[in-house]
Amino acid sequence: MKISRILWGIGCAVVLCSSVSAEEQKMEPAAAVPAAPALTKALVWVDDVLPASAKTDGEWLWDTTTFASGEKSHGHPSAKGLQKHGFTADPVDLSTDGMIVQQVWLDPKDPPKGIMLKFKLASGEEVGVYWEGEEEVFTPNEDEQVWYYGLLPQLGKWASLQVLAEDLGLSDEKITGISFVTFDGRVLWDKTEITKAPPLGQEENSVDIPQGLSQSAPIE
């Protein structure tokens, strides 16, 4: 009789433990599924070719020997003073938290004193930023929305210029074109893309492109 009770008690205990265990399993939250990485959709606006709707301005020279992306870069003839080439096309969106990234290369044998990017807006206005060396060469008028953005990138090395929409005073604007401006010297420009800006404090206005990613011909 005692043995039966003991066995009955053991059986209840096993059932009770199993019941609690099952209950705990029911209450235990499901394993978290890793969240998909946030999408940072980048619109490649120029890379080897212009947008289908583009109308060019100035003299475009395509270079197949020195480039950072694709198979060629672009520029305009080297000359003294202010020179530029550009295009207009169907508008593309630039959100408030957006950023324009432009690859650029400065010729060490014919260095520029300054470079500038001017963005044409659907409203008809233009805004821009520029980089200079030790000498001040760009003198925008008071009514021009053009701002100094830093020192020139390193000569002979591809760099990515990062321009934040916020710095341009833009809020969900549409861009219809770009002008690539130089003061003296020879400059090559490559991929232009519009993407989401990095978290606050992590942005830089000029980032060197790792040599391993560069497909450009060796610089003598």
C-alpha positions as MATLAB code, in Angstrom:
seq = 'MKISRILWGIGCAVVLCSSVSAEEQKMEPAAAVPAAPALTKALVWVDDVLPASAKTDGEWLWDTTTFASGEKSHGHPSAKGLQKHGFTADPVDLSTDGMIVQQVWLDPKDPPKGIMLKFKLASGEEVGVYWEGEEEVFTPNEDEQVWYYGLLPQLGKWASLQVLAEDLGLSDEKITGISFVTFDGRVLWDKTEITKAPPLGQEENSVDIPQGLSQSAPIE';
ca = [
       0.000    0.000    0.000;
       2.789    2.329    0.898;
       4.597    1.360   -2.265;
       1.491    2.135   -4.340;
       1.137    5.544   -2.736;
       4.807    6.247   -3.285;
       4.544    5.261   -6.941;
       1.358    7.309   -7.276;
       3.116   10.286   -5.690;
       6.090    9.921   -7.972;
       3.768    9.707  -10.955;
       1.958   12.890   -9.922;
       5.224   14.636   -9.393;
       6.385   13.663  -12.878;
       3.085   14.785  -14.392;
       3.194   18.036  -12.410;
       6.774   18.716  -13.483;
       5.910   17.960  -17.079;
       2.898   20.248  -16.826;
       4.960   23.112  -15.405;
       7.636   22.573  -17.973;
       5.082   22.675  -20.748;
       3.522   25.779  -19.222;
       6.917   27.451  -19.035;
       7.511   26.581  -22.655;
       4.208   28.185  -23.578;
       5.106   31.360  -21.724;
       8.657   31.481  -23.038;
       8.875   34.030  -25.847;
       9.794   32.782  -29.287;
      13.399   33.166  -30.300;
      13.967   36.595  -31.800;
      14.436   36.573  -35.554;
      17.346   38.809  -36.584;
      15.988   41.972  -38.135;
      16.827   42.574  -41.756;
      19.428   45.293  -42.195;
      17.980   48.716  -42.860;
      17.779   49.401  -46.548;
      19.875   52.293  -47.732;
      18.681   52.547  -51.278;
      21.178   54.503  -53.308;
      20.219   56.074  -56.605;
      23.197   55.983  -58.944;
      22.640   59.078  -61.019;
      25.830   59.087  -63.084;
      28.257   56.207  -63.622;
      29.772   55.781  -67.114;
      26.593   57.186  -68.671;
      24.310   60.135  -68.040;
      20.591   59.806  -67.297;
      18.580   59.034  -70.429;
      16.851   62.431  -70.261;
      20.076   64.410  -69.724;
      21.003   67.547  -71.621;
      24.653   68.451  -71.270;
      26.221   71.809  -70.591;
      29.850   72.632  -71.378;
      32.457   70.327  -72.889;
      32.432   66.763  -71.541;
      35.579   64.640  -71.761;
      35.328   60.936  -70.898;
      38.486   59.250  -69.560;
      38.930   55.456  -69.741;
      42.377   55.336  -68.089;
      41.629   56.757  -64.641;
      38.390   55.889  -62.857;
      37.014   54.677  -59.531;
      33.803   52.985  -60.634;
      32.626   51.355  -63.827;
      34.861   51.858  -66.839;
      35.410   55.606  -67.165;
      35.277   59.007  -65.493;
      34.468   62.457  -66.838;
      35.838   65.971  -66.769;
      36.385   69.039  -68.906;
      39.512   70.449  -70.573;
      42.196   71.687  -68.196;
      42.423   75.462  -68.197;
      43.175   78.425  -65.974;
      40.432   80.023  -63.963;
      36.818   78.952  -63.620;
      35.707   76.028  -65.799;
      32.683   73.742  -65.648;
      30.595   71.068  -67.302;
      27.246   69.688  -66.211;
      23.825   68.378  -67.145;
      20.113   68.732  -66.487;
      17.693   65.805  -66.480;
      14.387   64.596  -65.117;
      14.147   65.467  -61.404;
      15.248   63.052  -58.699;
      14.219   63.203  -55.047;
      16.558   64.286  -52.276;
      15.019   63.673  -48.855;
      15.770   65.752  -45.776;
      17.995   62.953  -44.441;
      19.592   62.355  -47.839;
      23.143   62.786  -49.021;
      24.864   63.239  -52.375;
      28.081   61.255  -52.784;
      30.474   62.272  -55.553;
      33.720   60.516  -56.489;
      36.531   62.857  -57.513;
      40.228   62.716  -58.465;
      42.624   65.685  -58.579;
      45.528   65.496  -61.007;
      48.812   65.818  -59.067;
      50.571   66.992  -62.250;
      48.006   69.732  -62.860;
      46.327   70.390  -59.495;
      43.269   72.607  -59.169;
      43.014   75.407  -56.629;
      39.353   74.713  -55.976;
      36.431   72.465  -56.920;
      32.706   73.019  -56.599;
      29.461   71.088  -56.972;
      26.370   73.110  -57.868;
      22.966   71.438  -57.736;
      20.063   72.633  -59.846;
      16.660   72.411  -58.183;
      13.248   71.895  -59.771;
      12.339   75.352  -58.426;
      14.952   76.875  -60.744;
      17.336   77.754  -57.893;
      20.903   76.541  -57.516;
      22.731   75.560  -54.348;
      26.298   74.403  -54.004;
      29.371   73.653  -51.941;
      33.061   74.048  -52.661;
      36.486   72.908  -51.486;
      39.654   74.975  -51.698;
      43.360   74.706  -50.956;
      45.332   77.353  -49.101;
      44.272   80.047  -51.565;
      40.732   81.416  -51.603;
      39.564   81.277  -55.215;
      35.772   81.134  -55.046;
      34.040   84.354  -54.046;
      30.267   83.746  -54.201;
      27.941   86.715  -54.246;
      25.837   87.362  -51.159;
      22.697   86.205  -52.965;
      24.289   82.902  -54.053;
      23.503   79.820  -51.965;
      27.022   78.415  -52.140;
      29.039   77.445  -49.082;
      32.604   76.473  -48.239;
      32.749   72.758  -47.384;
      36.369   72.071  -46.552;
      39.882   71.565  -47.859;
      40.618   69.909  -51.181;
      40.965   66.109  -51.160;
      44.394   64.534  -51.498;
      45.981   64.815  -54.934;
      46.216   61.700  -57.089;
      43.837   59.660  -54.976;
      40.144   58.978  -55.497;
      37.918   60.420  -52.783;
      34.174   60.461  -52.109;
      32.727   63.893  -51.417;
      29.711   63.630  -49.112;
      27.236   66.493  -49.223;
      24.314   66.414  -46.770;
      20.927   67.757  -47.847;
      20.634   69.357  -44.416;
      23.815   71.355  -45.006;
      22.355   72.658  -48.259;
      19.243   73.819  -46.432;
      17.125   71.400  -48.470;
      14.032   69.595  -47.267;
      12.538   66.947  -49.564;
      13.620   68.724  -52.727;
      13.887   67.593  -56.327;
      17.248   67.970  -58.078;
      17.338   68.389  -61.836;
      21.051   68.645  -62.531;
      24.642   69.170  -61.434;
      27.503   71.412  -62.488;
      31.051   70.162  -61.933;
      33.167   73.264  -61.405;
      36.933   73.678  -61.147;
      39.328   76.564  -60.668;
      42.555   75.808  -62.558;
      43.964   72.342  -63.048;
      42.582   69.012  -64.149;
      39.909   67.099  -62.250;
      38.123   63.842  -62.990;
      34.699   62.996  -61.627;
      33.166   59.539  -61.419;
      30.038   58.047  -59.845;
      27.350   60.370  -58.528;
      24.792   58.827  -56.211;
      22.041   59.945  -53.880;
      21.652   57.926  -50.711;
      20.671   58.135  -47.055;
      22.991   60.095  -44.790;
      24.890   58.192  -42.070;
      23.959   58.628  -38.389;
      24.656   62.037  -36.904;
      28.340   62.467  -36.122;
      29.540   59.804  -38.560;
      29.387   61.874  -41.713;
      32.495   63.267  -43.427;
      32.653   65.697  -46.309;
      35.538   63.847  -47.960;
      36.325   60.140  -47.661;
      39.234   58.425  -49.366;
      38.225   55.489  -51.533;
      40.245   52.416  -50.462;
      42.868   51.578  -53.063;
      41.524   48.036  -53.253;
      38.273   49.382  -54.679;
      39.926   51.658  -57.170;
      40.116   50.372  -60.725;
      42.015   53.366  -61.969;
      45.208   53.106  -63.922;
      48.384   53.500  -61.831;
      49.358   57.080  -61.224;
      52.879   57.773  -62.400;
];
